[in-house]
Amino acid sequence: MRYMPIDLSLFVTNRERFIKQLKQNAIAVFHSNDIMPRSADGTYPFV
């Protein structure tokens, strides 16, 4: 393994803290896609 895995409780704690800060009937959308490469040394500006 190249690195030690992150403890899952970190993510649980962060989600709980974030949810407490959301206003009622609010929505949050997160994406974790990698940045799309367009060539060997550049990425798309809209990503």
C-alpha positions in Angstrom: 0.0 0.0 0.0 1.4 3.4 -0.9 -0.2 5.3 1.9 -2.2 4.6 5.0 -6.0 4.7 4.5 -7.9 7.7 5.9 -10.0 6.8 8.9 -13.6 6.7 7.9 -14.7 8.6 11.0 -13.2 11.7 9.5 -15.7 11.6 6.6 -18.6 10.9 9.0 -17.6 13.8 11.2 -17.2 16.2 8.3 -20.7 15.2 6.9 -22.3 15.8 10.3 -20.7 19.2 10.7 -21.7 20.2 7.2 -25.3 19.0 7.6 -25.6 21.1 10.8 -24.7 24.2 8.8 -27.3 23.6 6.0 -30.4 25.7 6.0 -33.7 23.9 6.1 -34.8 22.6 2.7 -31.4 23.2 1.2 -29.5 20.9 -1.1 -25.8 20.4 -1.6 -24.3 18.5 -4.6 -20.7 17.2 -4.5 -18.9 15.5 -7.3 -15.5 13.9 -7.1 -14.7 13.3 -10.7 -11.1 13.6 -11.9 -10.2 16.6 -14.1 -10.6 15.6 -17.7 -7.3 15.9 -19.6 -7.5 17.2 -23.2 -3.9 16.6 -24.0 -0.7 15.5 -22.2 -0.3 18.9 -20.4 -3.7 20.6 -20.2 -7.2 20.4 -18.9 -10.5 21.7 -20.0 -11.2 25.2 -18.5 -14.9 24.4 -17.8 -14.2 21.4 -15.6 
